[in-house]
Amino acid sequence: PCLSTLIILQPLGNCLSKPLSGLFEKLGLLVGSWPFYFFVIPVLLSAALSGGFAFLKDREDNDLERQFTPRKGPSKATRAFVGENFPYNFSMFSQDRLYDKGNFASLIAVSTNNSNVLANPAFEDIVRLNNKILNITVDNGRQGFSELCAKAHGECVPNIILEIISSTSADEASITYPVHEHRSRSIFLGSVLGGVITDASGSVISAQAVKLFYYLEHQESTAEVSRLWLREFTELFSDFTLASLRCALLQVSYYTSKSRQEEIDSHTTDGFPLFLFTYACAITLSVLSCLRRDNVRNKLWVAVFGVLSSGLAVLSSFGLLLYIGVPFVITVANSPFLILGIGLNNMFIMISDWQHTSVEDPVPKRMAHSYKEAIMSITITALTDVLKFFLGVMSDFPSVQSFCLYTSVSIIFCYIYTITFFGAFLALNGRREASNRHWLTCVKIPTESPDQYPGIHQICCVGGDYDKNTGAERKQLASTFFKDFYGPFLMKPWMKVVVIFLYVAYLGTSIYGCFYVQQGIELYDLAADNSHVTRFNKKHRQYFSDYGLSVMVIVSEEFPYWDRTKRHQLQGCIGDFKKLQFVDEDVYTSWLDSYLSYGRENSLNLDDKGVFLKNLSPFFALFPFLKQDVNLTGDAIYASRFFIQTVDIASATMEIHMLKGLNAAAEKCSAASLLVYNQEFIFYDQYDVVVSSTIKNVIVITAVMLVVSLLLIPNPLCSLLVTYSIGSVTAGVTGFMALWDVSLDSISMIIFTVCIGFTVDFSAHVTYAFVSSNKMSSNDKAVDALSSLGYPILQGASSTILGVAVLATSAFHIFRTFFKIFFLVMSIGMVHGLFFIPVFLASFTGSSDKDENKENILKISKL
């Protein structure tokens, strides 16, 4: 049945490819006849659309939650439930009960030389620094921390660790870790002391780091003043150095609730300078690869304007979308590098086909021939890319949506400008060549140098030579290498066996590596390496990973807590959470357990509904913080929450493991409907989406490529081979990502999907050239395809890789990840296009067109 389908589909490919080739031939004739108009109109259009960049600042949108988390993430729904059932009590601030990030500043003070940060003089420096922070004022000195701070019991929430250490400075061993009893209260120190060494009884011997928090009111009425205070906090550390302390015993890292967002916002357009540098490199490399010794056939200016065509495409597409209000996200800054790669490939293919035309033909005829051969191949890849990116607009990640929209529109403009602007310049350059004019001076020069002139005249002032046998330009050494040496060598039977063996080894290694790809992203990877955000978060990972997030376990339905049987079942579910390896069984906050203890102390029968409900009010009067954990309306408790403490969350991989484990424990509970929540879970939700989205994207790309190939490549078997190459390259890139320490996250997913779609360019170009070849045997077809496209593919891939190599030095994880994946894709894709695909085409297709036609007729008659 599959064979029958392929045979039936083959005429459909012929029905589309032949008319389109004819249409492109007529377009080439038109461009060759009127090049000036096709050259000027794109320039004017780009100039008009570039005005959209005036709106760039207004369109920037890098809100981390909105752009880099799934739109319908489950934790967002849980947060809405928490906000509705457990609203903030601003007079009883509690850090653990925050359901959003809050409004705060924080610092980590680390002792140098592994000394004890709790001992003087290091601790004295911490106290002095704390006093400086508390004395920060704004609004002309009228508003300070004491006026803006978050309050509990009418007082600012203090850094209790400073009070504890000050009161026990004479006997540090009396501080117990991670829970310390202070003034009849249990204080959890796991989140504020790091690098702790304790004795056998749990008393602190020393600590390397202390973390301090400064929480501000989280209300709209004080939002602006609080923002000013946080800015002053940041400026204090930008001006404040340890030299102002008595001794340099501390390393201080700081952070605010605004830091991460401000860091991203300040670097949205940092990719543009990198793109300009890459652009300059691309021009240089393209020019070098297009240089000719012949002063007439030199393609230097063609290369320059080919790269310029990609730049105009980016300018036009970005300007248009900025005009109409499409958000500009930092991930969009990767798009120009992709467009540059596509533009370079198109340029080299166009130049290659131009060089195969007869130099004695008029320019319109040469353009018609070039368009007939080249534009069809370019159309296949452009159509695939555009469809792929437009489908990406339906992604769960808004940042992916913006990226795909900018990129798809850019590809459309790149395609249009290739066949208009660049094609027009190719025609203008062809007119210069037809007149035998010098590439630099445009002065007519002789094709041969008279004997009386010196040798330098032959080098600088002679040109216009061509191959008299073929009538085309003389082949470059690289093209000759592919035709006369590389192609025939690759087609040798024993070499085919070697290639197939190497491919099996490559595929096996790739699949093996796929099992070791890591998931997850450190959120500080969105910031620059040397930023205070990165420094703070790395210190936090280093010293405070022993104890992770405090997680809410929420009973999300009405529940009869007075029913002993059901209550025991619920407590059993909570016990299951405590048994998880990443949960501390001893650090636990439960209003229900506290209430039951209160009932025993006061001889209350809390198994009776009336007694249970009646005594909640006096209980909450004694423990006002716990009142925030119960939604009591009338005589029913519609929701309540408990708190568990996670431990040993030292990496993004552990975060994934933790979230999955907590959700599994919640789903396992049959006593009640449970939810788990922490404000950071909003970002962790991406982990469930990234893998499924990546797989879905690859499947979509493959399906689109299959349909386009079947419609435009007049050989269904070759179409399947092009489609298969996507899966092959995907496996390779995924496997080698693991070896290069690239994790799969929302950022790499975007880049991975983009680049994988880009790989079809190599296989599609070679396959279409193979099918279009007039040679009889499959080996000769493969050699002919390599002769035509081997050098352009090598040029495009190497120029693009070297051009984006500058990204490897970027201070941003996003750009470095782009370089790594792009390098893998281009390298593996080029190996497929120049090595594997030609061998597969020659090995698995018919020996000749005539034999193939006879075989098809026979098969159809049997059907």
Residue pairs with C-beta under 8 A, 6 or more apart in sequence:
3 859
4 863
5 716
6 716
6 717
6 720
7 716
7 856
7 859
7 860
7 863
9 710
9 716
10 714
10 715
10 716
10 856
12 710
12 711
13 710
13 711
13 712
13 713
13 714
13 715
13 716
13 719
14 714
16 711
16 712
17 376
17 712
17 713
17 714
18 714
20 376
20 379
20 712
21 372
21 376
22 372
24 371
24 372
24 375
24 376
24 379
24 419
25 368
25 369
25 371
25 372
26 368
27 371
27 375
27 419
28 364
28 367
28 368
28 369
28 370
28 371
28 372
28 375
28 423
29 364
29 365
29 367
29 368
29 371
31 38
31 367
31 371
31 419
31 420
31 423
31 424
31 427
32 362
32 363
32 364
32 365
32 366
32 367
32 368
32 427
32 430
33 364
35 423
35 424
35 425
35 427
35 428
35 431
36 424
36 428
37 424
38 420
38 421
38 423
38 424
38 427
39 420
39 421
39 424
39 425
39 428
41 420
42 312
42 316
42 416
42 417
42 420
42 421
43 312
43 421
45 316
46 312
46 315
46 316
46 319
49 315
49 316
49 317
49 319
49 320
49 323
50 315
50 316
50 319
51 319
51 323
52 318
52 319
52 320
52 321
52 322
52 323
53 318
53 319
53 322
55 322
55 323
55 325
56 269
56 322
56 328
59 322
59 325
59 326
59 327
59 328
60 265
60 268
60 327
60 328
61 67
61 327
61 328
61 329
61 402
62 261
62 264
62 265
62 268
62 329
62 330
63 261
64 260
64 261
64 264
64 523
64 526
64 683
65 682
65 683
66 398
67 327
67 329
67 331
67 397
67 398
67 399
67 402
68 397
68 399
68 526
68 683
68 686
68 746
69 76
69 397
69 682
69 683
69 685
69 686
70 396
70 397
70 685
70 686
70 688
70 689
71 396
71 397
71 398
72 396
73 682
73 685
73 686
73 689
74 685
75 677
75 681
75 682
75 684
75 685
76 682
76 685
78 554
78 675
78 676
78 677
78 681
79 99
79 100
79 677
79 679
79 682
81 554
81 556
81 639
81 675
82 99
82 552
82 554
82 641
82 677
83 99
85 631
85 638
85 639
86 97
86 99
86 628
86 629
86 631
86 639
86 641
88 97
88 218
89 627
89 628
90 150
90 151
90 217
90 218
90 219
91 151
91 152
91 153
91 154
92 152
92 153
92 624
92 625
92 627
92 628
93 150
93 151
93 152
93 157
93 215
94 152
94 625
94 628
95 102
95 157
95 213
95 215
96 550
96 589
96 643
97 625
97 628
97 629
98 679
99 677
99 679
100 679
101 257
101 679
102 150
102 215
102 218
102 257
103 150
103 215
103 216
103 217
103 218
103 223
103 226
103 230
103 257
104 213
104 214
104 215
104 216
104 256
104 257
105 133
105 213
105 214
105 216
105 230
105 233
105 254
105 255
105 256
105 257
106 211
106 212
106 213
106 214
106 254
106 255
106 256
106 536
107 129
107 133
107 211
107 212
107 237
107 252
107 253
107 254
107 255
108 194
108 209
108 210
108 211
108 252
108 253
108 254
108 536
108 539
108 540
108 543
108 544
109 117
109 122
109 125
109 126
109 129
109 209
109 210
109 211
109 212
109 250
109 251
109 252
110 117
110 194
110 195
110 208
110 209
110 250
110 251
110 252
110 253
110 539
110 543
111 117
111 122
111 208
111 209
111 249
111 250
111 251
112 248
112 249
112 250
112 251
114 208
115 122
115 208
115 249
116 122
116 172
116 206
116 207
116 208
117 123
117 126
117 206
117 207
117 208
117 209
117 210
117 250
118 165
118 172
118 175
118 204
118 206
118 207
118 210
119 172
119 206
120 169
121 246
121 247
121 249
122 249
122 250
123 165
123 169
124 246
125 242
125 245
125 246
125 247
125 249
125 250
126 162
126 210
126 212
126 250
127 162
127 166
128 245
129 240
129 245
129 250
129 252
130 159
130 162
130 212
132 236
132 240
133 145
133 214
133 233
133 236
134 144
134 145
134 146
135 144
135 145
136 144
136 145
136 229
136 232
136 233
136 236
137 143
137 144
137 232
138 144
138 225
138 228
138 229
138 232
139 225
139 228
143 225
143 229
145 156
145 214
145 216
145 229
146 156
148 216
148 217
148 222
148 225
148 226
148 229
149 156
149 157
149 214
149 215
149 216
149 217
150 156
150 157
150 215
150 216
150 217
150 218
151 157
151 217
152 625
157 213
157 215
159 192
159 212
159 213
159 214
160 182
160 187
161 189
161 192
161 193
161 210
161 212
162 212
163 182
164 175
164 180
164 182
164 187
164 189
165 172
165 175
168 174
168 175
172 204
172 205
172 206
173 199
173 203
173 204
173 205
174 203
175 189
175 203
175 204
176 198
176 201
176 202
176 203
176 204
177 189
177 190
177 193
177 196
177 198
177 202
177 203
177 204
178 188
178 189
178 190
178 193
178 547
178 584
178 587
179 186
179 187
179 188
179 189
179 586
179 587
180 186
180 187
180 189
181 187
188 587
188 645
190 544
190 546
190 547
190 587
190 645
191 211
191 544
191 547
191 550
192 210
192 211
192 212
192 213
193 204
193 207
193 209
193 210
193 211
194 207
194 208
194 209
194 210
194 211
194 542
194 543
194 544
194 546
195 207
195 208
195 209
195 543
196 204
196 206
196 207
196 208
196 546
197 204
197 205
197 206
197 207
198 204
198 205
199 205
208 543
209 539
209 543
209 544
211 540
211 544
214 233
216 222
216 226
216 229
216 230
217 226
227 258
230 256
230 257
230 258
233 254
233 256
234 254
234 256
234 259
234 532
237 252
237 254
237 532
242 248
242 250
242 251
242 252
251 539
253 532
253 535
253 536
253 539
254 532
254 536
255 532
255 533
255 536
255 537
259 532
259 533
259 536
260 523
260 524
260 526
260 527
260 533
263 526
263 527
263 528
263 531
263 533
264 330
264 526
264 527
267 330
267 527
267 528
267 812
268 328
268 329
268 330
268 333
269 333
270 333
270 812
271 330
271 333
271 334
271 336
271 815
272 333
274 806
274 807
274 810
274 815
275 333
275 336
275 337
275 340
277 806
278 337
278 340
278 803
278 804
278 806
278 807
279 307
279 311
279 340
279 803
281 802
281 803
281 805
281 806
282 307
282 340
282 344
282 799
282 800
282 803
283 303
283 304
283 307
285 798
285 799
285 802
285 803
286 303
286 304
286 306
286 307
286 344
286 347
286 795
286 799
287 300
287 303
287 304
289 303
289 348
289 795
289 799
290 298
290 299
290 300
290 302
290 303
290 351
291 298
291 299
291 300
292 298
292 299
292 476
293 459
294 463
294 464
294 465
294 474
295 438
295 439
295 440
295 445
295 460
295 461
295 462
295 463
295 464
296 432
296 433
296 436
296 437
296 438
296 439
296 445
296 463
296 464
296 465
297 433
297 463
297 464
297 465
297 466
297 473
297 474
298 439
298 463
299 351
299 429
300 439
301 425
301 429
301 439
302 347
302 351
302 425
302 426
302 429
303 347
303 351
305 421
305 422
305 425
306 343
306 344
306 346
306 347
306 348
306 350
306 351
306 422
307 340
307 343
307 344
307 347
309 343
309 347
309 414
309 417
309 418
309 421
309 422
310 339
310 340
310 342
310 343
310 344
310 414
310 417
311 340
312 413
312 417
312 421
313 339
313 343
313 410
313 411
313 413
313 414
313 416
313 417
314 335
314 336
314 339
314 340
314 410
314 413
316 413
316 417
317 406
317 409
317 410
317 412
317 413
318 328
318 332
318 406
318 410
320 409
321 405
321 406
321 409
322 328
326 402
326 405
326 406
327 398
327 402
328 402
328 406
329 398
329 399
329 402
329 403
330 399
330 526
330 814
331 399
331 400
331 402
331 403
331 747
331 750
331 814
332 402
332 403
332 406
333 814
333 815
334 403
334 750
334 751
334 754
334 814
334 815
334 818
335 403
335 406
335 407
335 410
336 410
337 803
337 804
337 807
337 818
337 822
338 407
338 410
338 754
338 755
338 758
338 822
339 407
339 410
339 411
339 414
340 800
340 803
341 758
341 796
341 800
341 803
341 804
341 822
341 826
342 381
342 382
342 385
342 411
342 414
342 758
342 761
343 414
343 418
344 795
344 796
344 799
344 800
344 803
345 381
345 761
345 765
345 792
345 793
345 796
345 800
346 378
346 414
346 415
346 418
346 422
347 418
347 422
347 796
348 791
348 792
348 793
348 795
348 796
349 374
349 377
349 378
349 765
349 789
349 792
349 796
350 370
350 374
350 378
350 418
350 422
350 423
350 426
351 426
351 792
352 374
352 479
352 788
352 789
352 791
352 792
353 369
353 370
353 373
353 374
353 788
354 366
354 370
354 426
354 430
355 472
355 473
355 475
356 369
356 373
356 472
356 788
357 365
357 366
357 369
357 370
357 472
358 366
358 470
358 471
358 472
359 366
359 433
359 434
359 466
359 471
359 472
359 473
360 471
361 369
361 471
362 434
363 427
363 430
363 431
363 434
364 427
366 430
367 423
367 426
367 427
367 430
370 426
371 419
371 423
373 772
375 419
376 712
376 768
377 764
377 765
377 768
377 769
378 415
378 418
378 419
379 415
379 712
380 708
380 709
380 712
380 713
380 764
380 768
381 760
381 761
381 764
381 765
382 411
382 412
382 414
382 415
383 708
383 712
384 701
384 704
384 705
384 708
384 757
384 760
384 764
385 408
385 411
385 757
385 758
386 408
386 411
386 412
386 415
387 704
387 708
388 697
388 700
388 701
388 704
388 757
389 404
389 405
389 407
389 408
389 411
389 754
389 757
390 404
390 408
391 404
391 700
391 704
392 400
392 401
392 403
392 404
392 408
392 697
392 753
393 401
393 404
393 405
393 408
394 401
395 401
395 404
395 693
396 689
396 693
397 686
397 689
397 693
397 746
397 750
399 746
399 750
400 693
400 746
400 749
400 750
403 750
403 754
407 754
432 439
432 442
433 464
435 444
436 444
436 445
436 446
436 447
436 463
436 464
437 443
437 444
437 445
438 444
438 445
438 461
438 463
439 463
445 461
445 462
445 463
445 464
446 461
446 462
446 464
447 462
447 463
447 464
447 465
448 462
449 457
449 458
449 461
449 462
453 461
465 474
466 472
466 473
466 474
467 473
467 474
467 475
475 483
476 791
478 790
478 791
478 794
479 787
479 790
479 791
482 786
482 787
482 790
482 791
483 783
483 784
483 786
483 787
486 786
486 790
487 782
487 783
487 784
487 786
487 787
487 790
487 838
488 783
489 495
490 496
490 499
490 782
490 783
490 786
490 835
490 838
490 839
491 779
491 782
491 783
491 838
491 839
491 842
495 839
496 839
496 842
496 843
499 835
499 836
499 839
500 839
500 843
503 836
506 732
507 728
507 731
507 732
509 735
510 731
510 732
510 734
510 735
510 736
511 731
511 735
512 735
513 734
513 735
513 736
513 737
513 738
513 739
514 731
514 734
514 735
514 738
516 738
517 734
517 735
517 737
517 738
517 743
517 744
518 652
518 653
518 738
518 743
518 744
519 652
519 653
519 656
519 687
519 690
519 691
519 743
519 744
519 745
520 651
520 652
520 653
520 655
520 656
520 687
520 743
520 745
521 652
521 686
521 743
521 745
521 746
521 747
521 748
522 537
522 541
522 652
523 537
523 683
524 533
524 534
524 536
524 537
524 538
525 747
525 813
525 814
526 747
526 813
526 814
527 533
527 534
527 812
528 534
528 811
528 812
529 811
529 812
529 813
530 811
541 650
541 651
545 648
545 649
545 650
546 647
546 648
547 584
547 587
547 645
547 646
547 647
548 582
548 645
548 646
548 647
548 648
548 649
548 658
549 646
549 649
549 678
549 680
550 643
550 644
550 645
550 646
550 678
551 643
551 644
551 645
551 646
551 662
551 676
551 677
551 678
552 641
552 642
552 643
552 675
552 676
552 677
552 678
553 574
553 577
553 641
553 642
553 643
553 644
553 666
553 674
553 675
553 676
554 639
554 640
554 641
554 674
554 675
554 676
554 677
555 570
555 639
555 640
555 641
555 672
555 673
555 674
556 639
556 672
556 673
556 674
556 675
557 638
557 639
557 672
557 673
558 636
558 637
558 638
559 566
559 570
559 637
559 640
559 672
560 566
560 567
560 609
561 567
561 570
561 592
561 612
561 637
561 640
562 606
562 607
562 608
562 609
562 611
562 612
562 613
563 607
564 607
566 671
566 672
567 592
569 670
569 671
570 592
570 669
570 671
570 672
571 592
572 671
573 665
573 668
573 669
573 671
573 672
573 674
574 590
574 642
574 644
576 665
576 668
576 669
577 583
577 644
577 662
577 665
578 585
578 588
578 644
579 585
580 661
580 662
580 665
581 648
582 646
582 647
582 648
582 649
582 654
582 657
582 658
582 661
583 644
583 645
583 646
583 647
584 644
584 645
584 646
584 647
587 644
587 645
588 642
588 643
588 644
588 645
589 642
589 643
590 642
590 643
591 623
591 626
591 629
591 630
591 640
591 642
592 640
592 642
594 619
594 623
594 626
595 606
595 616
595 619
595 626
596 606
598 604
598 615
598 619
598 622
599 605
599 606
599 615
602 615
604 611
604 615
605 611
606 612
606 615
609 635
613 632
613 635
616 630
616 632
619 626
620 626
620 627
620 630
629 640
629 641
629 642
630 637
630 639
630 640
631 637
631 638
631 639
631 640
632 638
646 658
648 654
649 655
649 658
652 743
652 745
655 680
655 684
655 687
656 684
656 687
659 681
659 684
659 687
662 676
663 676
665 674
665 676
666 674
666 675
666 676
686 745
686 746
690 744
690 745
690 746
690 749
691 744
693 749
694 744
694 749
694 752
694 753
697 749
697 753
697 756
698 726
698 727
698 730
698 753
698 756
701 726
701 753
701 756
701 757
701 760
702 723
702 726
702 727
705 722
705 723
705 726
705 760
705 764
706 719
706 720
706 723
709 718
709 719
709 720
709 722
709 723
709 764
709 767
710 716
710 719
712 768
713 719
713 722
713 764
713 767
713 768
713 771
714 771
715 771
715 845
717 844
717 845
718 767
718 770
718 771
718 841
718 845
719 767
721 763
721 767
721 837
721 840
721 841
721 844
722 760
722 763
722 764
722 767
725 759
725 760
725 763
725 832
725 836
725 837
726 756
726 759
726 760
728 832
728 836
729 756
729 759
729 825
729 828
729 829
729 832
730 756
732 824
732 828
733 752
733 755
733 756
733 821
733 824
733 825
733 828
734 752
736 824
736 828
737 744
737 748
737 752
737 820
737 821
737 824
740 820
740 824
742 748
742 817
742 820
742 821
744 752
747 813
747 814
747 817
748 817
748 821
751 817
751 818
751 821
751 822
752 821
755 821
755 822
755 824
755 825
755 826
756 825
758 825
758 826
758 829
759 825
759 828
759 829
759 832
761 829
762 793
762 797
762 829
762 830
762 832
762 833
762 834
762 837
763 829
763 832
763 833
763 837
765 789
765 792
765 793
765 833
766 785
766 786
766 789
766 793
766 833
766 834
766 837
766 838
766 841
767 785
767 837
767 841
769 784
769 785
769 788
769 789
770 781
770 782
770 784
770 785
770 838
770 841
770 845
771 781
773 780
773 781
773 784
773 785
774 784
775 781
775 783
775 784
776 847
776 848
776 849
776 850
777 847
777 848
778 841
778 842
778 843
778 845
778 846
778 847
778 848
779 842
781 841
781 842
781 845
782 838
782 839
782 841
782 842
785 838
785 841
786 834
786 838
789 833
790 834
793 830
793 833
793 834
794 830
794 834
797 826
797 827
797 829
797 830
800 822
800 826
801 822
801 823
801 826
801 827
804 818
804 819
804 822
804 823
805 819
805 823
807 815
807 816
807 818
807 819
807 822
808 816
808 819
808 820
810 816
810 819
845 852
846 852
846 855
